[in-house]
């Protein structure tokens, strides 16, 4: 079964997302920064990625998205941006880089994330 990679540096929110996805029959893996996300992508079999933009370290979500879409092994994994940046400029940039959808954290509940996951993957 393909897993869901959740790239989120906020510990509480990351834990809540993982818990919600697990309760809905998915197998989420949490990465807390860009380097951890890229390392997870080399070892995991992911069918969906929830990706924050603002991350600690040198790699932000835009850079991770660019790298994903440039890698022929990873380019077809749907990426859902999950960010508090909600300006049109950020949304357009993410979509231009290949994101499938853009969700503003402040306006979404966890049930909605599970629905998005169900849209892209079947639970175990």
C-alpha positions in Angstrom: 0.0 0.0 0.0 1.2 3.5 -0.8 1.7 5.8 2.1 1.0 9.5 2.5 4.0 11.8 3.2 3.0 14.7 5.5 5.7 17.4 5.5 4.8 19.7 8.5 7.2 21.3 11.0 4.5 22.2 13.5 4.6 19.3 16.0 1.1 19.5 17.2 -0.5 19.9 13.8 1.7 17.2 12.3 0.6 14.8 15.0 -3.0 15.7 14.5 -2.8 15.2 10.7 -1.1 11.8 11.1 -3.7 10.7 13.7 -6.6 11.8 11.4 -5.2 10.0 8.4 -4.5 6.9 10.4 -8.0 6.8 11.8 -9.2 7.0 8.2 -7.2 3.9 7.2 -4.2 5.5 5.7 -0.5 5.0 6.4 1.0 8.5 7.0 4.7 9.3 7.4 5.6 12.6 9.0 8.7 14.6 8.0 9.4 17.8 9.9 11.7 19.6 7.4 12.8 19.5 3.8 15.8 17.3 4.3 13.7 14.7 6.2 11.1 14.8 3.4 13.6 14.2 0.7 15.2 11.3 2.7 11.7 9.8 3.2 11.0 10.0 -0.5 14.0 7.9 -1.4 12.9 5.1 0.9 9.1 5.2 0.8 6.4 4.3 -1.6 4.1 7.4 -1.5 0.9 7.9 -3.3 0.2 11.4 -1.9 2.1 14.3 -0.3 0.8 17.0 2.0 3.5 19.7 1.8 3.9 22.8 3.9 5.7 25.7 2.3 7.4 27.3 5.3 9.8 24.8 6.7 13.0 25.1 8.8 16.3 24.7 7.2 17.5 25.4 3.6 14.6 23.7 1.8 11.2 25.2 1.7 8.1 23.6 0.2 8.5 25.3 -3.2 12.0 23.9 -3.5 10.8 20.4 -2.5 8.0 20.6 -5.1 10.5 21.7 -7.8 12.7 18.7 -7.0 9.8 16.3 -7.0 8.5 17.4 -10.3 12.0 17.2 -11.8 12.5 13.5 -10.7 10.8 11.1 -13.1 10.3 8.5 -10.3 8.5 11.0 -8.1 6.9 13.5 -10.6 3.5 11.8 -10.7 2.9 11.8 -7.0 0.0 14.2 -6.3 1.2 17.1 -4.0 -1.3 19.0 -1.9 0.2 22.2 -0.5 -0.9 22.7 3.1 0.2 26.2 4.2 -0.8 29.3 6.0 0.4 31.4 3.1 -2.8 32.2 1.3 -1.9 35.0 -1.1 -2.7 34.5 -4.7 1.0 34.8 -5.6 1.9 31.8 -3.4 -1.0 29.8 -4.6 -0.2 30.5 -8.3 3.5 29.7 -7.8 2.6 26.3 -6.2 0.2 25.4 -8.9 2.6 26.5 -11.6 5.3 24.2 -10.0 2.9 21.3 -10.3 0.9 21.1 -7.0 -2.5 19.3 -7.4 -4.3 21.5 -4.9 -3.6 24.2 -2.3 -5.2 24.2 1.1 -4.8 27.1 3.6 -4.3 25.6 7.0 -6.3 28.2 8.9 -9.4 27.5 6.9 -9.4 23.7 6.8 -10.4 21.0 9.3 -8.8 17.7 9.6 -11.8 15.9 8.1 -11.3 17.8 4.9 -7.7 16.5 4.7 -8.9 12.9 5.1 -11.4 13.6 2.2 -8.6 14.9 0.0 -6.6 11.8 0.8 -9.6 9.6 -0.1 -9.9 11.4 -3.4 -6.4 10.5 -4.3 -5.9 7.2 -2.6 -7.9 4.2 -1.3 -7.5 3.4 2.4 -6.0 0.1 3.4 
